[in-house]
Amino acid sequence: MSLKQANNKNAEIDERLAALMTNANAIRAIASAVEGTLGPKGLDTMLVDKFGDVVITNDGVTILNLMEANHPAARMLINTAKAQ
């Protein structure tokens, strides 16, 4: 294997790892928005919707409905959670 082929392979692995880390960070952001509302000691969350109205809720689906995610993995997680 030549040095150029090794560099190309390493670049491909780095690109895959970067995509994986981006997906994981997007999913973590969605999970952290909802995790405080879970369990018997779950807290209410105050949100501002796209019209500027304040919404106070402890329902994860409501939080996800008000969330505007641009990342494909985040949208997939939100749509999966809404379907349940």
Secondary structure, 3 states (H helix, E strand, C coil): CCHHHHHHHHHHHHHHHHHHHHHHHHHHHHHHHHHCCCCCCCCCEEEECCCCCEEEECCHHHHHHHCCCCCHHHHHHHHHHHHC
